[in-house]
Amino acid sequence: MSRGGEWTWTAGTASLAGMLFSDAPLRVRAPHAAVDVHPDDALLLLPDRETTVVAPRGAIIVALWIPWSDLAESSPQAPGIALPGTSLTAGVRAFIGSLVEQKPVGNPPADPFISRVATRMVRAVLHEATSPQFPTADRM
């Protein structure tokens, strides 16, 4: 995303959730609040929340798209959009980064095994973010 670039995730347009990772700070706006997302954090886009992402200094963003139906059961309480950088979020970032960096043979994200692993990793991040034993994310 270019310096000062802006992109809006429109609510209700897809039954997907997105987990985004950036190499630079982002400013994220939702209807009732705004938060800063640091490079170590993950950004969660939910299908029912319009969210605008701004890259004040520019950023490289990698996104993982998961069907919301695969996540909703395991996360009855949706966390905030800024998920704190933890070992789990770092693991998802590393996993997705390794897929992006590989020279693809076919379509790796469509591989059922990779999809299941990615979904389970995102579920773990959501569980951690909503669990009372862990520090909470900024909630919107």
Buried (B, 14 or more C-beta within 10 A) or exposed (E): BEEEEEEEBEBEEBEBBBBBBBEBBBBBBBEEEEBEBEEEBBBBBBBEBBBBBBBEEEBEBBBBBBBBEBBBEBBEEBBBBBBBBBEBBEEBBEBBEEBBEEEEEEEBBEEEEBBEEBBEBBBBBBBBBBEEEEEBBBBB
